[in-house]
């Protein structure tokens, strides 16, 4: 089976990881080899020591992009639910995949910041509002939304299952599912 990188970008608590895990289950059920490269896990193990400056965020995204392309070029569906706030960082990852001839899809989980702050899965919005942290993507640090992603999911208007099904349909359409 063909590998591919499916990068889910969006604000913190947008639903990226939840959708990725739902899709991973469906793909595994169909016999695909799948890995979910969760941003928090990557930061703990692969990018330990990096902070949240623009340069460190770029380095983190490039490292994840390298690993994702390596997996994808070896027949794995690499699902990457990682914020990747800067367009130029995401574009560099896309170009790496193009250079290597590896399928790459960019999915924007376009959940409004108001909804994300209500979900606040990790308590980041509350900490930012209390002045305990700064540099929260989409609040006091920039998030550059993709202008023309392969798919835009409005997770606040549909269920996780519907979001994953929309992404599965795109993979099927592109011959990747």
VOPAGU-2260 file (C-alpha; in pm, 1 decimal, decimal comma):
REM VOPAGU-2260
SITE   aa  ch    i         X         Y         Z
SITE  UNK   A    0       0,0       0,0       0,0
SITE  UNK   A    1     109,6     353,6     -71,4
SITE  UNK   A    2     238,1     562,2     215,4
SITE  UNK   A    3     149,6     926,9     267,1
SITE  UNK   A    4     185,2    1207,1     515,8
SITE  UNK   A    5    -142,1    1362,3     628,6
SITE  UNK   A    6     -62,7    1677,5     826,1
SITE  UNK   A    7    -347,0    1811,4    1040,3
SITE  UNK   A    8    -275,3    2173,0    1129,8
SITE  UNK   A    9    -486,3    2394,1    1353,3
SITE  UNK   A   10    -502,2    2572,3    1686,0
SITE  UNK   A   11    -448,3    2402,3    2022,9
SITE  UNK   A   12    -763,8    2201,7    2113,9
SITE  UNK   A   13    -895,4    2221,5    1755,6
SITE  UNK   A   14    -944,3    1843,6    1745,4
SITE  UNK   A   15    -640,3    1744,9    1536,5
SITE  UNK   A   16    -528,7    1446,8    1744,1
SITE  UNK   A   17    -882,1    1322,9    1806,9
SITE  UNK   A   18    -955,8    1320,2    1432,6
SITE  UNK   A   19    -616,8    1161,0    1354,8
SITE  UNK   A   20    -676,2     878,9    1603,5
SITE  UNK   A   21   -1026,5     815,4    1465,8
SITE  UNK   A   22    -890,2     802,7    1109,3
SITE  UNK   A   23    -600,3     579,9    1219,2
SITE  UNK   A   24    -847,2     321,3    1349,5
SITE  UNK   A   25   -1037,1     316,3    1020,0
SITE  UNK   A   26    -717,2     288,0     813,3
SITE  UNK   A   27    -577,3      10,5    1033,9
SITE  UNK   A   28    -907,0    -173,0     999,4
SITE  UNK   A   29    -856,1    -159,5     621,5
SITE  UNK   A   30    -508,6    -311,2     657,3
SITE  UNK   A   31    -296,0       5,2     630,5
SITE  UNK   A   32      17,3      57,8     834,3
SITE  UNK   A   33     -41,4     379,5    1029,0
SITE  UNK   A   34     153,4     593,2    1273,9
SITE  UNK   A   35      20,2     900,3    1454,7
SITE  UNK   A   36     301,7    1148,3    1519,0
SITE  UNK   A   37     148,2    1342,3    1806,5
SITE  UNK   A   38     300,4    1684,5    1864,8
SITE  UNK   A   39     321,4    1649,7    2242,8
SITE  UNK   A   40     494,7    1311,7    2222,0
SITE  UNK   A   41     739,2    1440,3    1959,6
SITE  UNK   A   42     825,5    1739,7    2178,5
SITE  UNK   A   43     895,6    1507,6    2470,0
SITE  UNK   A   44    1117,3    1262,1    2283,2
SITE  UNK   A   45    1244,0    1400,1    1950,6
SITE  UNK   A   46    1246,6    1771,7    2018,7
SITE  UNK   A   47    1325,0    1784,5    2391,4
SITE  UNK   A   48    1511,4    2103,4    2468,4
SITE  UNK   A   49    1338,2    2312,0    2203,8
SITE  UNK   A   50    1135,5    2607,4    2321,5
SITE  UNK   A   51     856,2    2795,8    2149,6
SITE  UNK   A   52    1046,3    3067,0    1964,7
SITE  UNK   A   53     975,6    3093,8    1592,9
SITE  UNK   A   54    1309,5    2925,3    1519,1
SITE  UNK   A   55    1247,3    2639,5    1762,2
SITE  UNK   A   56     895,6    2585,8    1628,8
SITE  UNK   A   57    1036,7    2573,2    1274,7
SITE  UNK   A   58    1303,1    2319,2    1379,3
SITE  UNK   A   59    1038,0    2105,8    1550,7
SITE  UNK   A   60     817,3    2104,1    1239,1
SITE  UNK   A   61    1113,3    2014,7    1014,5
SITE  UNK   A   62    1210,5    1723,6    1240,2
SITE  UNK   A   63     855,7    1591,8    1240,7
SITE  UNK   A   64     834,1    1641,2     864,4
SITE  UNK   A   65    1154,1    1441,4     815,9
SITE  UNK   A   66    1025,7    1150,4    1024,9
SITE  UNK   A   67     683,5    1162,2     856,8
SITE  UNK   A   68     838,2    1152,7     508,9
SITE  UNK   A   69    1064,8     864,8     610,5
SITE  UNK   A   70     765,0     665,1     731,0
SITE  UNK   A   71     548,3     758,9     432,5
SITE  UNK   A   72     819,9     669,1     181,2
SITE  UNK   A   73     819,7     323,0     338,2
SITE  UNK   A   74     448,8     258,7     294,7
SITE  UNK   A   75     316,2     399,4     622,5
SITE  UNK   A   76      30,6     647,2     652,7
SITE  UNK   A   77     187,5     911,0     880,5
SITE  UNK   A   78     -88,6    1111,1    1047,8
SITE  UNK   A   79      59,9    1429,7    1190,8
SITE  UNK   A   80    -170,4    1626,7    1424,0
SITE  UNK   A   81      74,8    1912,1    1487,7
SITE  UNK   A   82      -6,1    2284,7    1508,3
SITE  UNK   A   83     280,8    2396,0    1278,2
SITE  UNK   A   84     178,6    2761,4    1307,1
SITE  UNK   A   85     394,0    2905,5    1027,8
SITE  UNK   A   86     310,4    2868,9     659,6
SITE  UNK   A   87     677,0    2867,7     553,5
SITE  UNK   A   88     752,9    2574,4     786,2
SITE  UNK   A   89     462,7    2372,9     646,9
SITE  UNK   A   90     564,6    2462,5     290,8
SITE  UNK   A   91     920,2    2339,6     354,2
SITE  UNK   A   92     778,5    2003,6     468,7
SITE  UNK   A   93     554,3    1985,4     160,7
SITE  UNK   A   94     852,3    2058,1     -67,1
SITE  UNK   A   95    1059,9    1786,6     101,7
SITE  UNK   A   96     781,5    1538,2      25,6
SITE  UNK   A   97     754,5    1660,0    -335,2
SITE  UNK   A   98    1131,3    1627,3    -381,9
SITE  UNK   A   99    1117,2    1269,9    -250,8
SITE  UNK   A  100     805,0    1185,9    -453,5
SITE  UNK   A  101     605,2    1112,6    -137,6
SITE  UNK   A  102     233,7    1188,6    -107,0
SITE  UNK   A  103     153,8    1478,8     125,3
SITE  UNK   A  104    -182,8    1620,6     224,5
SITE  UNK   A  105    -239,6    1930,8     433,8
SITE  UNK   A  106    -559,1    1935,5     636,2
SITE  UNK   A  107    -668,0    2249,3     819,1
SITE  UNK   A  108    -874,5    2171,4    1126,5
SITE  UNK   A  109   -1038,8    2513,0    1121,4
SITE  UNK   A  110   -1188,7    2538,5    1467,5
SITE  UNK   A  111   -1239,0    2898,9    1585,5
SITE  UNK   A  112   -1025,5    3010,9    1879,4
SITE  UNK   A  113   -1342,3    3071,4    2084,5
SITE  UNK   A  114   -1437,9    2703,9    2052,2
SITE  UNK   A  115   -1081,1    2587,1    2119,5
SITE  UNK   A  116   -1062,4    2796,8    2435,6
SITE  UNK   A  117   -1389,6    2639,5    2558,1
SITE  UNK   A  118   -1257,8    2288,1    2489,1
SITE  UNK   A  119    -917,5    2376,2    2639,3
SITE  UNK   A  120    -810,4    2011,0    2651,3
SITE  UNK   A  121    -473,4    2085,5    2814,5
SITE  UNK   A  122    -570,0    2394,6    3013,1
SITE  UNK   A  123    -347,8    2619,0    2799,7
SITE  UNK   A  124    -608,0    2887,7    2731,1
SITE  UNK   A  125    -688,2    2915,2    3102,4
SITE  UNK   A  126    -316,7    2942,4    3186,7
SITE  UNK   A  127    -268,7    3210,3    2920,7
SITE  UNK   A  128    -571,3    3405,4    3045,4
SITE  UNK   A  129    -433,4    3385,9    3401,7
SITE  UNK   A  130     -95,8    3518,6    3283,6
SITE  UNK   A  131      81,8    3191,7    3369,9
SITE  UNK   A  132     203,6    3133,6    3013,0
SITE  UNK   A  133     254,5    3344,8    2703,6
SITE  UNK   A  134     314,8    3260,5    2339,6
SITE  UNK   A  135      -6,0    3059,0    2299,1
SITE  UNK   A  136     -62,2    2994,3    1930,1
SITE  UNK   A  137    -363,9    3180,4    1799,8
SITE  UNK   A  138    -394,2    3400,0    2108,9
SITE  UNK   A  139     -72,4    3593,4    2170,1
SITE  UNK   A  140     145,6    3412,9    1915,7
SITE  UNK   A  141      64,5    3391,2    1543,9
SITE  UNK   A  142    -110,3    3109,7    1363,4
SITE  UNK   A  143     -95,8    3135,9     986,0
SITE  UNK   A  144    -394,5    2939,7     859,1
SITE  UNK   A  145    -339,0    2754,8     531,5
SITE  UNK   A  146    -470,8    2948,6     233,5
SITE  UNK   A  147    -547,0    2643,0      20,9
SITE  UNK   A  148    -525,6    2319,0     217,4
SITE  UNK   A  149    -615,6    1988,3      55,3
SITE  UNK   A  150    -907,8    1976,2     299,7
SITE  UNK   A  151   -1056,4    2214,9     553,7
SITE  UNK   A  152   -1244,0    2051,1     841,5
SITE  UNK   A  153   -1473,8    2263,0    1057,3
SITE  UNK   A  154   -1467,3    2027,9    1354,0
SITE  UNK   A  155   -1702,0    2245,6    1558,0
SITE  UNK   A  156   -1985,9    2184,2    1309,0
SITE  UNK   A  157   -1960,1    1803,7    1281,0
SITE  UNK   A  158   -1876,8    1495,0    1484,1
SITE  UNK   A  159   -1530,2    1342,4    1510,6
SITE  UNK   A  160   -1657,1    1052,0    1301,0
SITE  UNK   A  161   -1783,3    1289,1    1029,9
SITE  UNK   A  162   -1451,2    1475,6    1030,7
SITE  UNK   A  163   -1253,6    1152,3     997,9
SITE  UNK   A  164   -1491,9    1031,5     724,0
SITE  UNK   A  165   -1433,6    1351,2     524,1
SITE  UNK   A  166   -1058,9    1295,6     547,2
SITE  UNK   A  167   -1098,5     927,3     456,4
SITE  UNK   A  168   -1301,6    1032,7     150,5
SITE  UNK   A  169   -1017,0    1262,3      42,0
SITE  UNK   A  170    -765,1     979,6      82,6
SITE  UNK   A  171    -990,4     752,3    -124,5
SITE  UNK   A  172   -1028,8    1022,0    -392,0
SITE  UNK   A  173    -647,3    1055,9    -411,0
SITE  UNK   A  174    -596,0     679,2    -429,5
SITE  UNK   A  175    -441,4     661,5     -83,1
SITE  UNK   A  176    -708,4     465,4     110,2
